[in-house]
């Protein structure tokens, strides 16, 4: 691969310009800001490097589909997204969020780590490999959606309507990071999610808090309902919640033992003294990777502005996410939650489902997994950290495992990339290394049985 790697080094400035240009184009799905322009830009870049590209309409934002077909027996696909999170709070950025400024060896921009850096690195790898070798050793497909940051609302619609376009022998998933010690992570799945909003309503208007002596407070009622869901021991008390959690195999446990998780750096990064329940070592890693969660994402009720206002709220809302593991079903979890509320005397609390995502996982002995691990050592010089699943969530099951496609996640982010936060960034050198890694995967996977 040295000839391809040398080409990438000679064209690094060009590939950096590609990334800066894409990051300078806002594409905030939640606000419908710059979405059409970015989709067109991505489509144009695929065509510029020799691929066939088209925008395929969905009931939401279009999917940009790219293909580099050459009648090979094997096909590798890449899943990415061109939408980004809103840049707020802007005042906490050290440079404009869409300036793609380079400082101290890092590129700073909203979306540079999530997900435009990975997308551009993969396009650059295809470009470099094709330029040096005169073509690709396998067929390559790109599925680039515009709704990942708002829950991939219409990705299943796209997959069901275009099954032949997404079919592949393996898929490189959208994200990937380095650990605090600089070693590469390789992830082989994602947790699922059941995202729900609970709404408790009281009187038909807010009123003076003196009425709280005789009128029920919906905020307290919602807090009491939440107290039935989870206890301080981190146990979730919804009947049947854990019934389908897959048991760990000896291989699962051994991989966890070998998985690097820098506890000290993680605590230091977030300004904490300890993890939940004082966990460390293997129990901590097992909880992170293989245990489901119930998280209060936000609580809203009454007056929360400056100073005081003695008010009895008329409504209270809480947003919850349940991160799920194999073999939990998000729709079943929602039904169990509804039953739990009813049985505990909270039938009046409305439960509104939002994101429903299945967990997904690829075996570590899969051919694509072997290629990713082997080439990582070639490019980075060390063995990658293997994560059986990411604790994050994405639509991997819809696009991959549901139709028999194995998926592995590697990318150009790092431990402090600040995804979804101010000063999102990647290291320039990590970006260039990521291009090389994808090029190496393309060559290695092509010859795997």
SETOR-561612 format. One record per residue (C-alpha): x, y, z; residue in three letters; residue number from 1. Coordinates in nm, 3 decimals. Each point is the difference from the previous one (the first is absolute). Layout:
N
px_py_pz_code_pos
X_Y_Z_ALA_NUM
...
# end
This chain:
449
px_py_pz_code_pos
0.000_0.000_0.000_UNK_1
0.298_0.234_0.017_UNK_2
-0.066_0.138_-0.350_UNK_3
-0.355_0.095_0.102_UNK_4
0.116_0.141_0.333_UNK_5
0.261_0.215_-0.178_UNK_6
-0.268_0.134_-0.234_UNK_7
-0.219_0.092_0.297_UNK_8
0.291_0.190_0.159_UNK_9
0.067_0.189_-0.324_UNK_10
-0.368_0.098_-0.023_UNK_11
-0.064_0.069_0.368_UNK_12
-0.051_0.374_-0.056_UNK_13
-0.260_-0.074_-0.267_UNK_14
-0.186_-0.241_0.229_UNK_15
0.009_0.252_0.283_UNK_16
-0.153_0.261_-0.232_UNK_17
-0.278_-0.245_-0.088_UNK_18
-0.082_-0.039_0.367_UNK_19
0.018_0.371_0.077_UNK_20
-0.233_0.080_-0.290_UNK_21
-0.256_-0.254_0.116_UNK_22
0.018_0.121_0.362_UNK_23
-0.042_0.362_-0.109_UNK_24
-0.338_-0.090_-0.145_UNK_25
-0.253_-0.014_0.289_UNK_26
-0.237_-0.298_-0.006_UNK_27
-0.214_0.009_0.313_UNK_28
-0.283_-0.248_-0.049_UNK_29
-0.190_0.112_0.311_UNK_30
-0.033_0.347_-0.152_UNK_31
-0.011_-0.090_-0.371_UNK_32
0.304_0.222_-0.047_UNK_33
0.225_-0.066_-0.298_UNK_34
-0.125_-0.353_-0.055_UNK_35
-0.070_0.019_-0.374_UNK_36
0.328_0.179_-0.064_UNK_37
0.201_-0.259_0.193_UNK_38
-0.167_-0.297_-0.168_UNK_39
0.082_0.153_-0.337_UNK_40
0.358_0.061_0.111_UNK_41
0.050_-0.361_0.112_UNK_42
-0.154_-0.130_-0.319_UNK_43
0.238_0.218_-0.201_UNK_44
0.306_-0.123_0.189_UNK_45
-0.087_-0.364_-0.070_UNK_46
-0.032_0.077_-0.370_UNK_47
0.322_0.200_0.003_UNK_48
0.198_-0.305_0.113_UNK_49
-0.155_-0.228_-0.259_UNK_50
-0.307_-0.146_0.166_UNK_51
-0.364_-0.010_-0.102_UNK_52
-0.214_0.206_0.237_UNK_53
-0.360_0.100_0.046_UNK_54
-0.225_0.149_0.260_UNK_55
-0.286_-0.231_0.088_UNK_56
-0.305_0.165_0.151_UNK_57
-0.160_-0.120_0.322_UNK_58
-0.288_0.143_0.200_UNK_59
0.269_0.211_0.171_UNK_60
0.342_0.109_-0.120_UNK_61
0.146_-0.188_-0.298_UNK_62
0.257_-0.279_0.022_UNK_63
0.311_0.055_-0.213_UNK_64
0.088_-0.332_-0.159_UNK_65
0.339_-0.055_-0.160_UNK_66
0.137_-0.300_-0.184_UNK_67
0.335_-0.105_-0.138_UNK_68
-0.095_-0.319_-0.186_UNK_69
0.247_-0.214_-0.194_UNK_70
-0.165_-0.342_-0.022_UNK_71
0.201_-0.144_0.287_UNK_72
-0.148_-0.280_0.209_UNK_73
0.034_0.184_0.329_UNK_74
-0.159_0.326_0.116_UNK_75
0.098_0.227_0.287_UNK_76
-0.240_0.274_0.107_UNK_77
0.047_0.312_0.210_UNK_78
-0.275_0.151_0.212_UNK_79
0.034_0.368_0.085_UNK_80
-0.218_0.305_0.050_UNK_81
0.030_0.355_-0.128_UNK_82
-0.210_0.165_0.270_UNK_83
0.149_0.149_0.318_UNK_84
-0.119_0.113_0.341_UNK_85
-0.089_0.367_0.064_UNK_86
0.308_0.200_0.100_UNK_87
-0.149_0.154_0.314_UNK_88
0.126_0.137_0.233_UNK_89
0.200_0.203_-0.252_UNK_90
0.161_0.221_0.267_UNK_91
0.196_-0.299_0.134_UNK_92
0.182_-0.059_-0.329_UNK_93
0.356_0.133_-0.031_UNK_94
-0.050_0.051_-0.375_UNK_95
-0.312_0.019_-0.219_UNK_96
-0.169_-0.342_-0.006_UNK_97
0.000_-0.024_-0.379_UNK_98
0.340_0.159_-0.066_UNK_99
0.186_-0.334_-0.001_UNK_100
0.299_0.179_0.147_UNK_101
0.324_-0.194_0.055_UNK_102
0.179_0.069_0.329_UNK_103
0.278_-0.199_0.163_UNK_104
-0.044_-0.290_-0.238_UNK_105
-0.377_-0.029_0.040_UNK_106
-0.295_0.095_-0.221_UNK_107
-0.283_0.165_0.195_UNK_108
-0.352_-0.003_-0.143_UNK_109
-0.349_-0.121_0.073_UNK_110
-0.025_-0.341_-0.162_UNK_111
0.370_-0.055_-0.061_UNK_112
0.004_-0.306_0.229_UNK_113
-0.369_-0.085_-0.035_UNK_114
-0.002_-0.078_-0.286_UNK_115
0.164_0.196_-0.280_UNK_116
0.356_-0.098_0.089_UNK_117
-0.079_-0.369_-0.035_UNK_118
-0.204_0.052_-0.316_UNK_119
0.273_0.201_-0.171_UNK_120
0.276_-0.238_0.112_UNK_121
-0.183_-0.289_-0.164_UNK_122
-0.052_0.188_-0.324_UNK_123
0.366_0.100_0.004_UNK_124
0.105_-0.363_0.052_UNK_125
-0.203_-0.111_-0.302_UNK_126
0.152_0.283_-0.202_UNK_127
0.359_-0.080_0.102_UNK_128
-0.029_-0.375_-0.050_UNK_129
-0.160_0.040_-0.343_UNK_130
0.258_0.254_-0.109_UNK_131
0.295_-0.220_0.093_UNK_132
-0.134_-0.342_-0.100_UNK_133
-0.217_0.102_-0.293_UNK_134
-0.318_-0.124_0.167_UNK_135
-0.146_-0.164_0.309_UNK_136
0.032_-0.369_0.091_UNK_137
-0.367_-0.020_0.097_UNK_138
-0.325_0.186_-0.051_UNK_139
-0.050_0.295_0.232_UNK_140
-0.328_0.159_0.107_UNK_141
-0.074_0.310_0.208_UNK_142
-0.329_0.047_0.186_UNK_143
0.003_0.354_0.139_UNK_144
-0.316_0.112_0.177_UNK_145
-0.107_0.343_0.120_UNK_146
-0.193_-0.089_0.315_UNK_147
0.235_-0.188_0.233_UNK_148
0.013_0.287_0.247_UNK_149
-0.380_0.007_0.025_UNK_150
-0.049_-0.375_0.036_UNK_151
0.035_-0.138_-0.358_UNK_152
-0.373_0.045_-0.035_UNK_153
-0.028_-0.123_-0.358_UNK_154
0.300_-0.228_-0.043_UNK_155
-0.211_-0.314_0.027_UNK_156
-0.230_0.138_-0.267_UNK_157
0.304_0.042_-0.226_UNK_158
0.140_-0.348_0.073_UNK_159
-0.334_-0.173_-0.056_UNK_160
-0.046_0.178_-0.334_UNK_161
0.358_-0.050_-0.122_UNK_162
0.119_-0.330_0.145_UNK_163
0.211_-0.075_-0.308_UNK_164
0.193_0.327_0.040_UNK_165
0.102_-0.061_0.362_UNK_166
0.084_-0.370_-0.032_UNK_167
0.369_-0.062_0.073_UNK_168
0.241_-0.253_0.149_UNK_169
0.101_0.238_0.277_UNK_170
-0.051_0.358_0.117_UNK_171
0.236_0.247_0.164_UNK_172
-0.221_0.193_0.241_UNK_173
0.003_0.374_0.044_UNK_174
0.200_0.069_0.316_UNK_175
0.334_-0.084_0.155_UNK_176
0.246_0.139_0.253_UNK_177
0.338_-0.031_0.163_UNK_178
0.035_-0.060_0.373_UNK_179
0.171_0.244_0.235_UNK_180
0.327_-0.192_-0.046_UNK_181
-0.018_0.039_-0.378_UNK_182
-0.101_-0.357_-0.080_UNK_183
-0.276_-0.057_-0.252_UNK_184
-0.344_-0.129_0.099_UNK_185
-0.183_-0.252_-0.217_UNK_186
-0.367_-0.051_0.089_UNK_187
-0.216_-0.288_-0.115_UNK_188
-0.348_0.115_0.084_UNK_189
-0.217_0.263_0.165_UNK_190
-0.255_0.011_0.277_UNK_191
-0.363_0.049_-0.088_UNK_192
-0.227_0.270_0.134_UNK_193
-0.353_0.062_0.117_UNK_194
-0.036_0.379_0.033_UNK_195
-0.315_0.116_0.175_UNK_196
-0.156_0.318_0.133_UNK_197
-0.228_-0.023_0.304_UNK_198
-0.256_0.277_0.054_UNK_199
-0.194_0.058_0.321_UNK_200
-0.277_0.263_-0.005_UNK_201
-0.170_0.164_0.295_UNK_202
-0.227_0.305_0.013_UNK_203
-0.088_0.177_-0.323_UNK_204
0.223_0.296_0.091_UNK_205
0.302_0.085_0.210_UNK_206
-0.094_0.167_0.328_UNK_207
0.133_0.148_0.320_UNK_208
0.196_-0.262_0.194_UNK_209
-0.214_0.056_0.308_UNK_210
-0.260_-0.222_-0.172_UNK_211
0.244_-0.294_0.030_UNK_212
-0.154_-0.072_0.339_UNK_213
-0.308_-0.140_-0.174_UNK_214
0.087_-0.042_-0.369_UNK_215
0.232_-0.273_-0.122_UNK_216
0.334_0.103_-0.149_UNK_217
0.069_-0.185_-0.329_UNK_218
0.376_0.047_0.048_UNK_219
-0.009_-0.196_0.326_UNK_220
-0.225_-0.261_-0.157_UNK_221
0.242_-0.049_-0.287_UNK_222
0.293_-0.027_0.244_UNK_223
-0.188_-0.268_0.195_UNK_224
-0.059_-0.190_-0.325_UNK_225
0.371_0.023_-0.086_UNK_226
0.090_-0.135_0.342_UNK_227
-0.179_-0.324_-0.087_UNK_228
0.212_-0.053_-0.313_UNK_229
0.349_-0.013_0.148_UNK_230
0.163_-0.018_0.342_UNK_231
0.340_0.129_0.120_UNK_232
0.152_-0.345_-0.053_UNK_233
-0.043_0.069_-0.376_UNK_234
-0.259_-0.276_-0.028_UNK_235
-0.291_0.066_-0.239_UNK_236
-0.326_-0.124_0.153_UNK_237
-0.222_-0.033_-0.305_UNK_238
-0.138_-0.354_0.009_UNK_239
0.151_-0.205_-0.284_UNK_240
0.260_0.264_-0.089_UNK_241
0.297_-0.237_0.030_UNK_242
-0.173_-0.316_-0.124_UNK_243
0.160_0.005_-0.347_UNK_244
0.345_0.134_0.088_UNK_245
0.235_-0.250_-0.166_UNK_246
0.231_-0.191_0.231_UNK_247
0.374_0.061_-0.040_UNK_248
0.212_-0.275_-0.147_UNK_249
0.353_-0.083_0.114_UNK_250
0.125_0.174_-0.315_UNK_251
-0.196_0.314_0.091_UNK_252
0.155_0.008_0.345_UNK_253
0.350_-0.061_-0.133_UNK_254
-0.034_0.286_-0.250_UNK_255
-0.113_0.226_0.283_UNK_256
0.305_-0.096_0.203_UNK_257
0.225_0.096_-0.290_UNK_258
-0.189_0.319_-0.086_UNK_259
0.188_0.312_0.100_UNK_260
-0.208_0.255_0.189_UNK_261
0.201_0.282_0.149_UNK_262
-0.194_0.067_0.319_UNK_263
0.233_0.269_0.132_UNK_264
-0.006_0.207_-0.320_UNK_265
-0.376_-0.035_-0.034_UNK_266
-0.065_0.120_0.353_UNK_267
0.249_0.284_-0.041_UNK_268
-0.159_0.110_-0.328_UNK_269
-0.343_0.035_0.161_UNK_270
0.119_0.135_0.335_UNK_271
-0.125_-0.299_0.199_UNK_272
0.138_-0.199_0.291_UNK_273
-0.167_-0.336_-0.073_UNK_274
-0.237_-0.192_-0.224_UNK_275
-0.350_-0.112_0.105_UNK_276
-0.005_-0.236_0.295_UNK_277
0.376_0.044_0.030_UNK_278
0.051_-0.252_-0.282_UNK_279
0.335_-0.066_-0.162_UNK_280
0.173_-0.270_-0.203_UNK_281
-0.201_-0.279_-0.159_UNK_282
-0.335_0.083_0.171_UNK_283
0.027_0.359_-0.129_UNK_284
0.069_-0.113_-0.357_UNK_285
-0.281_-0.254_0.014_UNK_286
-0.246_0.269_0.112_UNK_287
0.121_0.241_-0.270_UNK_288
-0.023_-0.246_-0.287_UNK_289
-0.250_-0.269_0.090_UNK_290
-0.249_0.152_0.245_UNK_291
-0.311_0.202_-0.098_UNK_292
-0.069_0.342_0.150_UNK_293
-0.284_0.232_0.099_UNK_294
0.108_0.364_-0.022_UNK_295
-0.180_0.325_0.079_UNK_296
0.104_0.222_-0.291_UNK_297
-0.195_0.305_0.105_UNK_298
-0.274_0.113_0.240_UNK_299
-0.220_0.304_-0.060_UNK_300
-0.264_0.154_0.224_UNK_301
-0.100_0.330_0.151_UNK_302
0.232_0.298_0.031_UNK_303
0.375_-0.045_-0.042_UNK_304
0.104_0.356_-0.085_UNK_305
0.205_0.248_0.200_UNK_306
-0.121_0.091_0.345_UNK_307
-0.315_-0.139_0.156_UNK_308
-0.354_-0.057_-0.115_UNK_309
-0.235_-0.183_0.235_UNK_310
-0.199_-0.205_-0.245_UNK_311
-0.181_-0.333_-0.003_UNK_312
0.070_-0.156_-0.344_UNK_313
-0.283_-0.129_-0.213_UNK_314
0.218_-0.247_-0.187_UNK_315
0.323_-0.194_0.037_UNK_316
0.201_-0.178_-0.270_UNK_317
0.297_-0.231_0.009_UNK_318
0.198_-0.153_-0.285_UNK_319
0.147_-0.345_0.055_UNK_320
0.226_-0.220_-0.203_UNK_321
0.036_-0.371_0.056_UNK_322
0.322_-0.132_-0.158_UNK_323
-0.062_-0.361_-0.093_UNK_324
0.220_-0.304_-0.053_UNK_325
-0.050_-0.324_-0.195_UNK_326
-0.270_-0.142_-0.010_UNK_327
-0.225_0.277_0.132_UNK_328
-0.276_0.138_-0.223_UNK_329
-0.064_0.377_0.030_UNK_330
-0.370_-0.036_-0.082_UNK_331
-0.042_-0.265_0.267_UNK_332
0.185_0.219_0.251_UNK_333
-0.245_0.282_-0.073_UNK_334
-0.294_-0.235_0.060_UNK_335
0.156_-0.117_0.327_UNK_336
0.048_0.364_0.108_UNK_337
-0.364_0.082_-0.075_UNK_338
-0.117_-0.303_0.198_UNK_339
0.230_0.091_0.288_UNK_340
-0.142_0.352_0.026_UNK_341
-0.357_-0.130_-0.012_UNK_342
0.062_-0.265_0.267_UNK_343
0.166_0.252_0.233_UNK_344
-0.291_0.245_-0.008_UNK_345
0.131_0.236_-0.269_UNK_346
-0.237_-0.083_-0.285_UNK_347
-0.063_0.374_-0.042_UNK_348
0.364_0.066_-0.099_UNK_349
0.031_0.011_-0.376_UNK_350
0.291_-0.192_-0.157_UNK_351
0.109_0.126_-0.342_UNK_352
0.243_-0.224_-0.196_UNK_353
0.268_0.161_-0.213_UNK_354
0.307_-0.194_-0.114_UNK_355
-0.034_-0.379_-0.010_UNK_356
0.329_-0.161_-0.100_UNK_357
0.102_-0.365_0.026_UNK_358
0.340_-0.098_0.141_UNK_359
0.241_-0.151_-0.253_UNK_360
0.312_-0.210_0.020_UNK_361
0.255_-0.165_-0.234_UNK_362
0.206_-0.303_0.109_UNK_363
0.370_0.074_0.051_UNK_364
0.100_-0.298_-0.216_UNK_365
-0.177_0.142_-0.305_UNK_366
0.214_0.056_-0.314_UNK_367
-0.049_0.378_0.007_UNK_368
0.088_0.012_0.369_UNK_369
0.321_-0.191_-0.071_UNK_370
0.091_0.241_-0.281_UNK_371
-0.058_0.306_0.217_UNK_372
0.213_-0.137_0.284_UNK_373
0.283_-0.125_-0.223_UNK_374
0.027_0.325_-0.200_UNK_375
-0.023_0.215_0.313_UNK_376
0.321_-0.158_0.125_UNK_377
0.157_0.063_-0.343_UNK_378
-0.095_0.370_-0.005_UNK_379
0.020_0.098_0.367_UNK_380
0.277_-0.234_0.111_UNK_381
-0.194_-0.141_0.297_UNK_382
-0.296_-0.229_0.058_UNK_383
-0.332_0.188_0.017_UNK_384
-0.222_-0.005_0.307_UNK_385
-0.293_-0.229_-0.078_UNK_386
-0.341_0.115_0.123_UNK_387
-0.264_-0.274_-0.044_UNK_388
-0.259_0.277_-0.015_UNK_389
0.004_0.375_0.025_UNK_390
-0.207_0.142_0.287_UNK_391
-0.133_0.248_-0.256_UNK_392
-0.298_-0.061_-0.230_UNK_393
-0.058_0.012_-0.373_UNK_394
-0.213_-0.157_-0.275_UNK_395
0.249_-0.283_-0.062_UNK_396
-0.261_-0.274_0.037_UNK_397
-0.230_0.157_-0.261_UNK_398
0.269_0.031_-0.265_UNK_399
0.221_-0.299_0.082_UNK_400
-0.078_-0.286_0.237_UNK_401
-0.370_-0.009_-0.092_UNK_402
0.098_-0.100_-0.354_UNK_403
0.308_-0.203_0.082_UNK_404
0.278_0.258_-0.041_UNK_405
0.281_0.003_0.260_UNK_406
0.109_0.348_0.112_UNK_407
0.311_0.135_0.173_UNK_408
0.070_0.353_0.124_UNK_409
0.337_0.174_-0.035_UNK_410
0.072_0.364_-0.067_UNK_411
0.199_0.319_0.040_UNK_412
-0.132_0.140_0.330_UNK_413
0.182_-0.008_0.330_UNK_414
-0.064_-0.012_0.373_UNK_415
-0.067_0.376_0.025_UNK_416
-0.166_0.070_-0.335_UNK_417
-0.292_0.171_0.179_UNK_418
-0.276_-0.145_-0.215_UNK_419
-0.324_0.196_0.038_UNK_420
0.186_0.259_0.209_UNK_421
0.190_0.327_-0.055_UNK_422
0.346_-0.024_-0.159_UNK_423
-0.066_-0.331_-0.176_UNK_424
0.327_-0.108_-0.155_UNK_425
0.220_-0.269_-0.150_UNK_426
0.378_-0.018_-0.034_UNK_427
0.128_0.056_-0.354_UNK_428
0.239_-0.295_0.034_UNK_429
-0.284_-0.225_0.116_UNK_430
-0.195_0.100_-0.310_UNK_431
0.288_-0.094_-0.229_UNK_432
0.056_-0.328_0.187_UNK_433
-0.370_-0.073_-0.032_UNK_434
0.021_0.037_-0.377_UNK_435
0.285_-0.250_-0.008_UNK_436
-0.189_-0.242_0.220_UNK_437
-0.306_0.000_-0.225_UNK_438
0.220_-0.053_-0.306_UNK_439
0.165_-0.297_0.172_UNK_440
-0.339_-0.146_0.097_UNK_441
-0.116_0.025_-0.362_UNK_442
0.296_-0.207_-0.116_UNK_443
-0.005_-0.255_0.283_UNK_444
-0.376_-0.061_0.008_UNK_445
-0.004_-0.062_-0.375_UNK_446
0.201_-0.321_0.045_UNK_447
-0.168_-0.126_0.320_UNK_448
-0.212_-0.313_-0.021_UNK_449
# end
